[in-house]
Amino acid sequence: MRPLQVHKKTKDNDRVDVTPTDYVYLAIPGGGDNNSDVALSGINIGFNLGDDILVLCTVAAATEGPYLGLTLFAVSLMGKQEKNYCASAQKTAHVVEIRVN
């Protein structure tokens, strides 16, 4: 096990080498002016399956939402055709808008 660390990449960007779940704990509570009550985990390529789903994956990050007072969404993209992040992001935004309004 290694400690969670944030490395300054540029003036405006940081780099982390952590699991999605770790990132939620790094980003959300220390968000400064962040008053968000909704967050997204993903969009990742591939199915979220197997024993590690609740520890390492996009879904695991979303399961931490209630502990932080947030609504978190896990978004994955899988199919046999070319991955379309734009369409996936638009559909996700629509679902989030319905859920929070």
C-alpha positions as CSV (number, residue, x, y, z in Angstrom):
1,M,0.0,0.0,0.0
2,R,1.3,3.4,-0.9
3,P,0.3,6.8,0.4
4,L,-2.0,9.1,-1.6
5,Q,0.0,11.8,-3.2
6,V,-0.7,14.7,-5.5
7,H,2.1,15.8,-7.8
8,K,2.1,19.3,-9.3
9,K,2.3,18.9,-13.0
10,T,1.8,22.4,-14.2
11,K,0.6,25.7,-12.6
12,D,-3.0,24.7,-13.2
13,N,-2.9,20.9,-13.3
14,D,-2.0,18.2,-10.8
15,R,-1.2,14.5,-11.4
16,V,-2.3,11.6,-9.3
17,D,-1.6,7.9,-9.6
18,V,-4.4,6.4,-7.6
19,T,-7.6,4.3,-8.0
20,P,-10.8,6.1,-8.9
21,T,-12.0,5.6,-5.3
22,D,-8.9,7.2,-3.9
23,Y,-9.4,10.1,-6.3
24,V,-12.9,10.8,-4.9
25,Y,-11.4,11.1,-1.4
26,L,-8.6,13.4,-2.7
27,A,-10.7,15.6,-4.9
28,I,-14.1,16.0,-3.2
29,P,-13.3,16.8,0.5
30,G,-10.4,19.1,-0.3
31,G,-12.2,20.9,-3.1
32,G,-11.8,24.4,-1.7
33,D,-14.6,26.4,-3.3
34,N,-16.2,23.2,-4.6
35,N,-19.8,23.2,-3.5
36,S,-20.8,20.3,-5.8
37,D,-23.3,17.8,-4.7
38,V,-23.0,15.6,-7.8
39,A,-19.9,14.0,-9.3
40,L,-19.1,11.6,-12.2
41,S,-16.7,8.7,-12.2
42,G,-15.6,7.8,-15.7
43,I,-16.1,7.7,-18.7
44,N,-14.0,4.6,-18.8
45,I,-13.7,2.0,-21.5
46,G,-14.8,-1.5,-20.6
47,F,-17.3,-3.4,-18.5
48,N,-17.0,-3.1,-14.7
49,L,-17.1,-6.8,-13.7
50,G,-15.5,-9.1,-11.2
51,D,-14.3,-9.1,-7.6
52,D,-12.5,-5.7,-7.9
53,I,-15.6,-3.8,-8.9
54,L,-16.2,-2.4,-5.4
55,V,-12.5,-1.6,-4.7
56,L,-10.7,-0.4,-7.9
57,C,-13.2,0.5,-10.6
58,T,-15.3,3.4,-11.7
59,V,-18.3,1.9,-9.8
60,A,-16.3,1.7,-6.6
61,A,-15.7,5.5,-6.8
62,A,-19.4,6.1,-7.2
63,T,-20.3,3.9,-4.2
64,E,-18.4,6.4,-2.0
65,G,-20.9,9.2,-2.8
66,P,-23.3,8.6,0.1
67,Y,-20.5,8.7,2.6
68,L,-19.5,12.1,1.3
69,G,-23.0,13.5,1.0
70,L,-22.9,13.4,-2.8
71,T,-24.7,11.8,-5.7
72,L,-22.1,10.0,-7.8
73,F,-22.6,8.4,-11.2
74,A,-20.4,5.7,-12.7
75,V,-20.2,5.9,-16.4
76,S,-18.6,3.2,-18.6
77,L,-18.5,2.8,-22.4
78,M,-18.5,-0.6,-24.0
79,G,-19.4,-1.9,-27.4
80,K,-18.1,-3.5,-30.5
81,Q,-18.0,-0.2,-32.5
82,E,-15.7,2.7,-32.1
83,K,-16.1,4.4,-28.7
84,N,-18.0,7.7,-29.0
85,Y,-17.1,9.8,-25.9
86,C,-19.1,12.8,-27.1
87,A,-22.4,10.9,-27.4
88,S,-21.7,9.1,-24.1
89,A,-21.0,12.4,-22.3
90,Q,-24.2,14.0,-23.8
91,K,-26.3,11.1,-22.7
92,T,-24.7,11.1,-19.2
93,A,-25.4,14.9,-18.9
94,H,-29.0,14.2,-19.7
95,V,-29.3,11.5,-17.1
96,V,-27.6,13.7,-14.5
97,E,-29.9,16.6,-15.3
98,I,-33.0,14.4,-14.9
99,R,-31.7,12.9,-11.6
100,V,-30.8,16.2,-9.9
101,N,-33.7,18.3,-11.1
